[in-house]
């Protein structure tokens, strides 16, 4: 099955997240973080391991993304700065990441 991304508004504050469909791996965000590093120059900026979720924070200059795996939502990514420009930029980057993932899987 091919991996794709779907826009998803996560909460009442309308945080836009990009869900990865057909990519439900608890450690899958490590691969996405590596691709984001190789392709776009992002670096790790911390990690939180919970019982039902895992968050990896990556950054490049002032831009910070969080990659989240949650047992109910699967894998997703969002920008901590929620504005149209950064969300559009993240979506274009994730299209590239999905293209790479689909070529590998």
C-alpha atoms as one frame of an Amber mdcrd trajectory, in Angstrom:
protein
   0.000   0.000   0.000   1.236   3.432  -0.864   1.917   5.966   1.885   0.119
   9.307   1.631  -0.449  12.410   3.751  -3.760  13.807   4.914  -4.467  17.216
   6.462  -6.019  16.914   9.910  -7.078  19.580  12.405  -6.088  18.125  15.748
  -7.886  20.222  18.331 -10.148  23.170  19.010  -7.177  25.494  18.517  -7.143
  24.156  14.959  -3.560  22.907  14.921  -2.983  21.540  11.438  -1.267  18.157
  11.417  -0.290  15.962   8.521  -1.204  12.318   9.121   0.729   9.629   7.286
  -1.695   7.023   5.991  -0.469   3.431   5.614   2.565   4.259   7.792   1.776
   3.169  11.354   5.147   2.445  12.937   6.024   3.323  16.522   9.641   3.956
  15.450   8.750   5.228  11.977   9.317   8.862  12.866  13.038   8.196  13.335
  13.229   7.443   9.600  11.207  10.553   8.767  13.507  12.663  10.991  16.525
  11.228   9.160  15.013  12.033   5.763  14.178  15.573   6.965  17.811  15.911
   8.083  19.296  14.552   4.848  16.963  16.435   2.489  16.321  19.712   4.311
  18.986  20.110   7.022  16.832  19.581  10.125  18.523  18.495  13.373  17.123
  16.642  16.411  15.863  18.917  19.196  14.558  16.474  21.794  12.308  13.496
  22.275   9.473  12.503  24.594   8.585   8.841  25.142   5.165   8.312  26.674
   3.184   5.157  27.255   0.782   5.674  24.331   2.720   8.231  22.301   6.181
   9.274  21.177   7.231  12.775  20.029  10.424  13.710  18.214  11.177  17.406
  17.841  13.333  18.543  14.897  14.426  22.048  14.009  16.125  24.183  11.414
  16.862  27.749  12.490  13.609  29.087  14.009  11.447  26.416  12.366  10.410
  23.579  14.706   8.394  20.499  13.779   7.090  17.732  16.005   6.795  14.189
  14.706   4.278  12.279  16.777   3.279   8.642  16.949   0.124   7.989  18.948
  -1.549   4.618  19.257  -4.905   6.073  18.128  -3.722   8.473  15.400  -0.640
   6.698  14.052   2.204   8.892  12.689   1.816  12.631  12.155   3.849  15.827
  11.916   3.038  19.466  12.615   4.747  22.829  12.846   4.875  24.504  16.250
   4.345  27.794  14.438   0.920  27.523  12.886   0.695  29.889   9.948  -0.187
  29.374   6.298   3.365  29.794   4.994   4.932  27.275   7.384   2.092  24.770
   6.995   2.382  24.966   3.190   6.159  24.555   3.446   5.744  21.533   5.717
   3.210  19.999   3.347   5.581  20.359   0.378   8.420  18.852   2.403   6.214
  15.960   3.498   5.253  15.277  -0.122   8.981  14.791  -0.802   9.385  12.603
   2.307   6.415  10.428   1.253   7.920  10.077  -2.214  11.170   8.810  -0.646
   9.333   6.475   1.758   7.256   4.980  -1.057  10.440   4.330  -3.045  12.006
   2.526  -0.049   9.026   0.421   1.002
